[in-house]
Amino acid sequence: MRGEWFDSARLGIRAHIQHLLAYATTREPLQPVADPRYYIVRQLPAYFAQCSTWESLSGKWAVPGPNYGQNILRIIERVKTTQQHL
């Protein structure tokens, strides 16, 4: 299934961050909303502002995504390890 596409990488990254923001907090984005799913998440009480940790995204983001948050943390650790060896 094709995901969302944006005119630039910068706009795509902004949309991704805004999508995460909808799961994490009630705070509005500082930039104009680029993520077409942002307001969809805001209408879902089980998801909107319910994820305060990476792990809590599991099963909510990229459904079923049962290990989504843990996978993010593994990627972060790999990036840190790679940077230490540069």
Biopython code that builds the backbone (N, CA, C, O; Angstrom):
import numpy as np
from Bio.PDB.StructureBuilder import StructureBuilder

atoms = [
    (1, "MET", "N", (0.843, -1.177, 0.000)),
    (1, "MET", "CA", (0.000, 0.000, 0.000)),
    (1, "MET", "C", (0.893, 1.246, 0.000)),
    (1, "MET", "O", (1.840, 1.341, 0.782)),
    (2, "ARG", "N", (0.591, 2.172, -0.859)),
    (2, "ARG", "CA", (1.362, 3.406, -0.948)),
    (2, "ARG", "C", (1.014, 4.325, 0.219)),
    (2, "ARG", "O", (-0.156, 4.519, 0.546)),
    (3, "GLY", "N", (2.037, 4.879, 0.831)),
    (3, "GLY", "CA", (1.832, 5.812, 1.927)),
    (3, "GLY", "C", (1.678, 7.231, 1.414)),
    (3, "GLY", "O", (1.502, 7.449, 0.215)),
    (4, "GLU", "N", (1.742, 8.179, 2.308)),
    (4, "GLU", "CA", (1.665, 9.590, 1.935)),
    (4, "GLU", "C", (2.934, 10.016, 1.205)),
    (4, "GLU", "O", (4.021, 9.513, 1.489)),
    (5, "TRP", "N", (2.791, 10.938, 0.269)),
    (5, "TRP", "CA", (3.925, 11.508, -0.461)),
    (5, "TRP", "C", (3.853, 13.018, -0.341)),
    (5, "TRP", "O", (2.767, 13.597, -0.307)),
    (6, "PHE", "N", (5.019, 13.654, -0.278)),
    (6, "PHE", "CA", (5.081, 15.102, -0.088)),
    (6, "PHE", "C", (6.015, 15.716, -1.137)),
    (6, "PHE", "O", (6.837, 15.024, -1.738)),
    (7, "ASP", "N", (5.872, 17.011, -1.341)),
    (7, "ASP", "CA", (6.644, 17.703, -2.368)),
    (7, "ASP", "C", (8.142, 17.742, -2.088)),
    (7, "ASP", "O", (8.942, 17.911, -3.008)),
    (8, "SER", "N", (8.522, 17.587, -0.830)),
    (8, "SER", "CA", (9.945, 17.609, -0.479)),
    (8, "SER", "C", (10.169, 16.728, 0.747)),
    (8, "SER", "O", (9.238, 16.405, 1.484)),
    (9, "ALA", "N", (11.426, 16.351, 0.941)),
    (9, "ALA", "CA", (11.777, 15.566, 2.127)),
    (9, "ALA", "C", (11.494, 16.383, 3.394)),
    (9, "ALA", "O", (11.007, 15.841, 4.387)),
    (10, "ARG", "N", (11.792, 17.658, 3.359)),
    (10, "ARG", "CA", (11.557, 18.528, 4.518)),
    (10, "ARG", "C", (10.083, 18.521, 4.929)),
    (10, "ARG", "O", (9.761, 18.420, 6.113)),
    (11, "LEU", "N", (9.195, 18.628, 3.943)),
    (11, "LEU", "CA", (7.765, 18.634, 4.224)),
    (11, "LEU", "C", (7.309, 17.254, 4.727)),
    (11, "LEU", "O", (6.455, 17.164, 5.609)),
    (12, "GLY", "N", (7.878, 16.195, 4.167)),
    (12, "GLY", "CA", (7.551, 14.848, 4.625)),
    (12, "GLY", "C", (7.982, 14.615, 6.058)),
    (12, "GLY", "O", (7.257, 13.994, 6.835)),
    (13, "ILE", "N", (9.161, 15.109, 6.413)),
    (13, "ILE", "CA", (9.647, 14.982, 7.791)),
    (13, "ILE", "C", (8.747, 15.776, 8.729)),
    (13, "ILE", "O", (8.405, 15.304, 9.814)),
    (14, "ARG", "N", (8.365, 16.981, 8.314)),
    (14, "ARG", "CA", (7.464, 17.785, 9.147)),
    (14, "ARG", "C", (6.144, 17.040, 9.375)),
    (14, "ARG", "O", (5.629, 17.011, 10.493)),
    (15, "ALA", "N", (5.608, 16.446, 8.326)),
    (15, "ALA", "CA", (4.347, 15.701, 8.455)),
    (15, "ALA", "C", (4.507, 14.525, 9.412)),
    (15, "ALA", "O", (3.623, 14.257, 10.225)),
    (16, "HIS", "N", (5.621, 13.833, 9.316)),
    (16, "HIS", "CA", (5.857, 12.683, 10.189)),
    (16, "HIS", "C", (5.932, 13.128, 11.657)),
    (16, "HIS", "O", (5.335, 12.502, 12.533)),
    (17, "ILE", "N", (6.657, 14.194, 11.907)),
    (17, "ILE", "CA", (6.778, 14.740, 13.269)),
    (17, "ILE", "C", (5.405, 15.187, 13.772)),
    (17, "ILE", "O", (5.061, 14.947, 14.929)),
    (18, "GLN", "N", (4.630, 15.828, 12.917)),
    (18, "GLN", "CA", (3.297, 16.264, 13.322)),
    (18, "GLN", "C", (2.393, 15.072, 13.636)),
    (18, "GLN", "O", (1.566, 15.139, 14.545)),
    (19, "HIS", "N", (2.551, 14.001, 12.894)),
    (19, "HIS", "CA", (1.760, 12.804, 13.161)),
    (19, "HIS", "C", (2.122, 12.240, 14.541)),
    (19, "HIS", "O", (1.245, 11.858, 15.316)),
    (20, "LEU", "N", (3.418, 12.195, 14.831)),
    (20, "LEU", "CA", (3.858, 11.768, 16.164)),
    (20, "LEU", "C", (3.313, 12.705, 17.239)),
    (20, "LEU", "O", (2.890, 12.257, 18.305)),
    (21, "LEU", "N", (3.325, 13.993, 16.958)),
    (21, "LEU", "CA", (2.844, 14.994, 17.909)),
    (21, "LEU", "C", (1.385, 14.727, 18.292)),
    (21, "LEU", "O", (1.010, 14.881, 19.455)),
    (22, "ALA", "N", (0.573, 14.331, 17.325)),
    (22, "ALA", "CA", (-0.840, 14.043, 17.614)),
    (22, "ALA", "C", (-0.979, 12.880, 18.595)),
    (22, "ALA", "O", (-1.912, 12.859, 19.398)),
    (23, "TYR", "N", (-0.069, 11.920, 18.540)),
    (23, "TYR", "CA", (-0.111, 10.793, 19.462)),
    (23, "TYR", "C", (0.432, 11.181, 20.843)),
    (23, "TYR", "O", (0.060, 10.574, 21.847)),
    (24, "ALA", "N", (1.301, 12.179, 20.893)),
    (24, "ALA", "CA", (2.037, 12.476, 22.117)),
    (24, "ALA", "C", (1.463, 13.596, 22.978)),
    (24, "ALA", "O", (1.623, 13.567, 24.198)),
    (25, "THR", "N", (0.801, 14.578, 22.377)),
    (25, "THR", "CA", (0.420, 15.755, 23.155)),
    (25, "THR", "C", (-0.796, 16.454, 22.554)),
    (25, "THR", "O", (-1.159, 16.208, 21.403)),
    (26, "THR", "N", (-1.409, 17.313, 23.330)),
    (26, "THR", "CA", (-2.521, 18.114, 22.830)),
    (26, "THR", "C", (-2.018, 19.415, 22.200)),
    (26, "THR", "O", (-2.798, 20.170, 21.619)),
    (27, "ARG", "N", (-0.718, 19.673, 22.316)),
    (27, "ARG", "CA", (-0.146, 20.908, 21.754)),
    (27, "ARG", "C", (-0.276, 20.922, 20.243)),
    (27, "ARG", "O", (-0.008, 19.917, 19.584)),
    (28, "GLU", "N", (-0.686, 22.052, 19.691)),
    (28, "GLU", "CA", (-0.774, 22.224, 18.240)),
    (28, "GLU", "C", (0.629, 22.339, 17.644)),
    (28, "GLU", "O", (1.537, 22.829, 18.316)),
    (29, "PRO", "N", (0.825, 21.902, 16.406)),
    (29, "PRO", "CA", (2.123, 22.075, 15.753)),
    (29, "PRO", "C", (2.457, 23.563, 15.606)),
    (29, "PRO", "O", (1.563, 24.397, 15.468)),
    (30, "LEU", "N", (3.740, 23.881, 15.638)),
    (30, "LEU", "CA", (4.179, 25.268, 15.480)),
    (30, "LEU", "C", (4.118, 25.715, 14.024)),
    (30, "LEU", "O", (3.889, 26.890, 13.734)),
    (31, "GLN", "N", (4.326, 24.767, 13.112)),
    (31, "GLN", "CA", (4.277, 25.044, 11.681)),
    (31, "GLN", "C", (2.893, 24.675, 11.138)),
    (31, "GLN", "O", (2.162, 23.910, 11.767)),
    (32, "PRO", "N", (2.536, 25.221, 9.968)),
    (32, "PRO", "CA", (1.261, 24.806, 9.367)),
    (32, "PRO", "C", (1.209, 23.280, 9.228)),
    (32, "PRO", "O", (2.216, 22.647, 8.908)),
    (33, "VAL", "N", (0.042, 22.703, 9.467)),
    (33, "VAL", "CA", (-0.106, 21.251, 9.431)),
    (33, "VAL", "C", (0.103, 20.735, 8.011)),
    (33, "VAL", "O", (-0.593, 21.135, 7.078)),
    (34, "ALA", "N", (1.082, 19.833, 7.868)),
    (34, "ALA", "CA", (1.392, 19.203, 6.584)),
    (34, "ALA", "C", (0.860, 17.782, 6.530)),
    (34, "ALA", "O", (0.692, 17.216, 5.450)),
    (35, "ASP", "N", (0.595, 17.204, 7.696)),
    (35, "ASP", "CA", (0.171, 15.809, 7.788)),
    (35, "ASP", "C", (-1.343, 15.698, 7.629)),
    (35, "ASP", "O", (-2.081, 16.168, 8.495)),
    (36, "PRO", "N", (-1.822, 15.089, 6.547)),
    (36, "PRO", "CA", (-3.264, 14.976, 6.373)),
    (36, "PRO", "C", (-3.919, 14.076, 7.419)),
    (36, "PRO", "O", (-5.140, 14.103, 7.570)),
    (37, "ARG", "N", (-3.132, 13.284, 8.140)),
    (37, "ARG", "CA", (-3.677, 12.380, 9.158)),
    (37, "ARG", "C", (-3.724, 13.014, 10.538)),
    (37, "ARG", "O", (-4.320, 12.451, 11.456)),
    (38, "TYR", "N", (-3.103, 14.182, 10.700)),
    (38, "TYR", "CA", (-3.005, 14.823, 12.013)),
    (38, "TYR", "C", (-4.389, 14.990, 12.664)),
    (38, "TYR", "O", (-4.590, 14.604, 13.815)),
    (39, "TYR", "N", (-5.320, 15.558, 11.928)),
    (39, "TYR", "CA", (-6.644, 15.816, 12.503)),
    (39, "TYR", "C", (-7.468, 14.538, 12.659)),
    (39, "TYR", "O", (-8.390, 14.491, 13.473)),
    (40, "ILE", "N", (-7.146, 13.510, 11.891)),
    (40, "ILE", "CA", (-7.804, 12.211, 12.072)),
    (40, "ILE", "C", (-7.438, 11.649, 13.444)),
    (40, "ILE", "O", (-8.310, 11.205, 14.191)),
    (41, "VAL", "N", (-6.133, 11.671, 13.777)),
    (41, "VAL", "CA", (-5.682, 11.160, 15.076)),
    (41, "VAL", "C", (-6.294, 11.972, 16.211)),
    (41, "VAL", "O", (-6.670, 11.412, 17.241)),
    (42, "ARG", "N", (-6.397, 13.281, 16.032)),
    (42, "ARG", "CA", (-6.969, 14.140, 17.084)),
    (42, "ARG", "C", (-8.416, 13.760, 17.405)),
    (42, "ARG", "O", (-8.898, 14.057, 18.498)),
    (43, "GLN", "N", (-9.105, 13.118, 16.487)),
    (43, "GLN", "CA", (-10.501, 12.737, 16.710)),
    (43, "GLN", "C", (-10.647, 11.352, 17.333)),
    (43, "GLN", "O", (-11.765, 10.896, 17.572)),
    (44, "LEU", "N", (-9.529, 10.681, 17.598)),
    (44, "LEU", "CA", (-9.566, 9.323, 18.141)),
    (44, "LEU", "C", (-9.085, 9.318, 19.591)),
    (44, "LEU", "O", (-7.878, 9.289, 19.828)),
    (45, "PRO", "N", (-9.985, 9.347, 20.555)),
    (45, "PRO", "CA", (-9.596, 9.430, 21.967)),
    (45, "PRO", "C", (-8.632, 8.329, 22.417)),
    (45, "PRO", "O", (-7.818, 8.558, 23.312)),
    (46, "ALA", "N", (-8.710, 7.167, 21.828)),
    (46, "ALA", "CA", (-7.813, 6.074, 22.238)),
    (46, "ALA", "C", (-6.366, 6.316, 21.798)),
    (46, "ALA", "O", (-5.449, 5.671, 22.305)),
    (47, "TYR", "N", (-6.159, 7.245, 20.857)),
    (47, "TYR", "CA", (-4.819, 7.498, 20.320)),
    (47, "TYR", "C", (-4.322, 8.913, 20.605)),
    (47, "TYR", "O", (-3.144, 9.107, 20.905)),
    (48, "PHE", "N", (-5.210, 9.898, 20.513)),
    (48, "PHE", "CA", (-4.806, 11.294, 20.638)),
    (48, "PHE", "C", (-4.198, 11.572, 22.005)),
    (48, "PHE", "O", (-4.832, 11.345, 23.036)),
    (49, "ALA", "N", (-2.976, 12.062, 22.003)),
    (49, "ALA", "CA", (-2.243, 12.458, 23.206)),
    (49, "ALA", "C", (-2.134, 11.320, 24.224)),
    (49, "ALA", "O", (-2.131, 11.576, 25.428)),
    (50, "GLN", "N", (-2.046, 10.086, 23.769)),
    (50, "GLN", "CA", (-2.000, 8.932, 24.667)),
    (50, "GLN", "C", (-0.629, 8.264, 24.751)),
    (50, "GLN", "O", (-0.455, 7.317, 25.518)),
    (51, "CYS", "N", (0.343, 8.739, 23.979)),
    (51, "CYS", "CA", (1.643, 8.061, 23.920)),
    (51, "CYS", "C", (2.747, 8.976, 24.443)),
    (51, "CYS", "O", (3.201, 9.880, 23.743)),
    (52, "SER", "N", (3.167, 8.735, 25.662)),
    (52, "SER", "CA", (4.208, 9.581, 26.267)),
    (52, "SER", "C", (5.602, 8.979, 26.121)),
    (52, "SER", "O", (6.591, 9.623, 26.472)),
    (53, "THR", "N", (5.693, 7.754, 25.610)),
    (53, "THR", "CA", (6.992, 7.110, 25.393)),
    (53, "THR", "C", (7.006, 6.464, 24.014)),
    (53, "THR", "O", (5.958, 6.242, 23.408)),
    (54, "TRP", "N", (8.219, 6.165, 23.524)),
    (54, "TRP", "CA", (8.329, 5.447, 22.247)),
    (54, "TRP", "C", (7.604, 4.118, 22.324)),
    (54, "TRP", "O", (6.906, 3.731, 21.386)),
    (55, "GLU", "N", (7.766, 3.414, 23.441)),
    (55, "GLU", "CA", (7.149, 2.098, 23.585)),
    (55, "GLU", "C", (5.625, 2.160, 23.505)),
    (55, "GLU", "O", (4.989, 1.223, 23.024)),
    (56, "SER", "N", (5.044, 3.256, 23.972)),
    (56, "SER", "CA", (3.589, 3.341, 23.985)),
    (56, "SER", "C", (2.995, 3.509, 22.582)),
    (56, "SER", "O", (1.778, 3.424, 22.412)),
    (57, "LEU", "N", (3.844, 3.744, 21.581)),
    (57, "LEU", "CA", (3.357, 3.776, 20.201)),
    (57, "LEU", "C", (3.031, 2.376, 19.685)),
    (57, "LEU", "O", (2.267, 2.222, 18.732)),
    (58, "SER", "N", (3.609, 1.366, 20.313)),
    (58, "SER", "CA", (3.393, -0.015, 19.867)),
    (58, "SER", "C", (1.909, -0.362, 19.898)),
    (58, "SER", "O", (1.230, -0.170, 20.906)),
    (59, "GLY", "N", (1.427, -0.875, 18.777)),
    (59, "GLY", "CA", (0.025, -1.241, 18.673)),
    (59, "GLY", "C", (-0.903, -0.096, 18.325)),
    (59, "GLY", "O", (-2.081, -0.321, 18.047)),
    (60, "LYS", "N", (-0.395, 1.135, 18.335)),
    (60, "LYS", "CA", (-1.210, 2.296, 17.981)),
    (60, "LYS", "C", (-0.752, 2.889, 16.658)),
    (60, "LYS", "O", (-1.576, 3.282, 15.831)),
    (61, "TRP", "N", (0.534, 2.953, 16.460)),
    (61, "TRP", "CA", (1.119, 3.516, 15.250)),
    (61, "TRP", "C", (1.500, 2.342, 14.360)),
    (61, "TRP", "O", (2.004, 1.332, 14.852)),
    (62, "ALA", "N", (1.271, 2.457, 13.084)),
    (62, "ALA", "CA", (1.622, 1.399, 12.131)),
    (62, "ALA", "C", (0.975, 0.077, 12.552)),
    (62, "ALA", "O", (1.626, -0.966, 12.606)),
    (63, "VAL", "N", (-0.300, 0.152, 12.842)),
    (63, "VAL", "CA", (-1.053, -1.004, 13.330)),
    (63, "VAL", "C", (-0.907, -2.164, 12.352)),
    (63, "VAL", "O", (-1.036, -1.942, 11.148)),
    (64, "PRO", "N", (-0.641, -3.406, 12.809)),
    (64, "PRO", "CA", (-0.672, -3.724, 14.217)),
    (64, "PRO", "C", (0.579, -3.278, 14.958)),
    (64, "PRO", "O", (0.477, -3.004, 16.154)),
    (65, "GLY", "N", (1.746, -3.184, 14.340)),
    (65, "GLY", "CA", (2.941, -2.634, 14.954)),
    (65, "GLY", "C", (3.165, -2.967, 16.400)),
    (65, "GLY", "O", (3.435, -2.061, 17.189)),
    (66, "PRO", "N", (3.067, -4.247, 16.802)),
    (66, "PRO", "CA", (3.163, -4.589, 18.220)),
    (66, "PRO", "C", (4.506, -4.239, 18.852)),
    (66, "PRO", "O", (4.586, -4.102, 20.073)),
    (67, "ASN", "N", (5.550, -4.091, 18.063)),
    (67, "ASN", "CA", (6.876, -3.748, 18.602)),
    (67, "ASN", "C", (7.409, -2.453, 18.002)),
    (67, "ASN", "O", (8.620, -2.231, 17.977)),
    (68, "TYR", "N", (6.530, -1.616, 17.529)),
    (68, "TYR", "CA", (6.946, -0.402, 16.825)),
    (68, "TYR", "C", (7.856, 0.484, 17.687)),
    (68, "TYR", "O", (8.923, 0.902, 17.238)),
    (69, "GLY", "N", (7.441, 0.762, 18.897)),
    (69, "GLY", "CA", (8.234, 1.613, 19.784)),
    (69, "GLY", "C", (9.586, 1.011, 20.111)),
    (69, "GLY", "O", (10.593, 1.719, 20.137)),
    (70, "GLN", "N", (9.618, -0.278, 20.358)),
    (70, "GLN", "CA", (10.881, -0.959, 20.658)),
    (70, "GLN", "C", (11.799, -0.928, 19.438)),
    (70, "GLN", "O", (13.015, -0.797, 19.580)),
    (71, "ASN", "N", (11.224, -1.047, 18.241)),
    (71, "ASN", "CA", (12.040, -0.974, 17.022)),
    (71, "ASN", "C", (12.662, 0.408, 16.856)),
    (71, "ASN", "O", (13.812, 0.520, 16.429)),
    (72, "ILE", "N", (11.923, 1.453, 17.186)),
    (72, "ILE", "CA", (12.476, 2.811, 17.130)),
    (72, "ILE", "C", (13.670, 2.920, 18.071)),
    (72, "ILE", "O", (14.713, 3.454, 17.695)),
    (73, "LEU", "N", (13.518, 2.413, 19.294)),
    (73, "LEU", "CA", (14.615, 2.483, 20.266)),
    (73, "LEU", "C", (15.837, 1.706, 19.790)),
    (73, "LEU", "O", (16.966, 2.133, 20.030)),
    (74, "ARG", "N", (15.632, 0.574, 19.122)),
    (74, "ARG", "CA", (16.767, -0.186, 18.568)),
    (74, "ARG", "C", (17.482, 0.614, 17.484)),
    (74, "ARG", "O", (18.711, 0.613, 17.418)),
    (75, "ILE", "N", (16.724, 1.290, 16.644)),
    (75, "ILE", "CA", (17.321, 2.127, 15.590)),
    (75, "ILE", "C", (18.113, 3.263, 16.216)),
    (75, "ILE", "O", (19.223, 3.561, 15.774)),
    (76, "ILE", "N", (17.563, 3.894, 17.231)),
    (76, "ILE", "CA", (18.267, 4.992, 17.917)),
    (76, "ILE", "C", (19.591, 4.488, 18.484)),
    (76, "ILE", "O", (20.619, 5.149, 18.337)),
    (77, "GLU", "N", (19.572, 3.330, 19.127)),
    (77, "GLU", "CA", (20.815, 2.769, 19.696)),
    (77, "GLU", "C", (21.831, 2.457, 18.608)),
    (77, "GLU", "O", (23.026, 2.685, 18.794)),
    (78, "ARG", "N", (21.362, 1.932, 17.461)),
    (78, "ARG", "CA", (22.278, 1.656, 16.344)),
    (78, "ARG", "C", (22.916, 2.935, 15.824)),
    (78, "ARG", "O", (24.110, 2.962, 15.525)),
    (79, "VAL", "N", (22.124, 3.989, 15.718)),
    (79, "VAL", "CA", (22.647, 5.278, 15.258)),
    (79, "VAL", "C", (23.688, 5.805, 16.229)),
    (79, "VAL", "O", (24.744, 6.279, 15.811)),
    (80, "LYS", "N", (23.400, 5.726, 17.518)),
    (80, "LYS", "CA", (24.363, 6.167, 18.535)),
    (80, "LYS", "C", (25.656, 5.380, 18.443)),
    (80, "LYS", "O", (26.741, 5.960, 18.494)),
    (81, "THR", "N", (25.553, 4.069, 18.309)),
    (81, "THR", "CA", (26.737, 3.208, 18.219)),
    (81, "THR", "C", (27.542, 3.538, 16.970)),
    (81, "THR", "O", (28.769, 3.615, 17.024)),
    (82, "THR", "N", (26.867, 3.730, 15.859)),
    (82, "THR", "CA", (27.549, 4.067, 14.599)),
    (82, "THR", "C", (28.266, 5.395, 14.719)),
    (82, "THR", "O", (29.400, 5.522, 14.258)),
    (83, "GLN", "N", (27.639, 6.384, 15.323)),
    (83, "GLN", "CA", (28.259, 7.705, 15.494)),
    (83, "GLN", "C", (29.492, 7.619, 16.384)),
    (83, "GLN", "O", (30.466, 8.336, 16.157)),
    (84, "GLN", "N", (29.465, 6.758, 17.386)),
    (84, "GLN", "CA", (30.611, 6.616, 18.270)),
    (84, "GLN", "C", (31.810, 6.040, 17.544)),
    (84, "GLN", "O", (32.950, 6.297, 17.928)),
    (85, "HIS", "N", (31.562, 5.253, 16.485)),
    (85, "HIS", "CA", (32.649, 4.601, 15.752)),
    (85, "HIS", "C", (33.146, 5.421, 14.565)),
    (85, "HIS", "O", (34.061, 4.992, 13.862)),
    (86, "LEU", "N", (32.559, 6.592, 14.332)),
    (86, "LEU", "CA", (32.994, 7.431, 13.202)),
    (86, "LEU", "C", (34.188, 8.274, 13.567)),
    (86, "LEU", "O", (34.682, 9.037, 12.737)),
]
sb = StructureBuilder()
sb.init_structure("model")
sb.init_model(0)
sb.init_chain("A")
sb.init_seg("    ")
for serial, (resi, resn, name, xyz) in enumerate(atoms, 1):
    if name == "N":
        sb.init_residue(resn, " ", resi, " ")
    sb.init_atom(name, np.array(xyz, "f"), 0.0, 1.0, " ", f" {name:<3s}", serial, name[0])
structure = sb.get_structure()
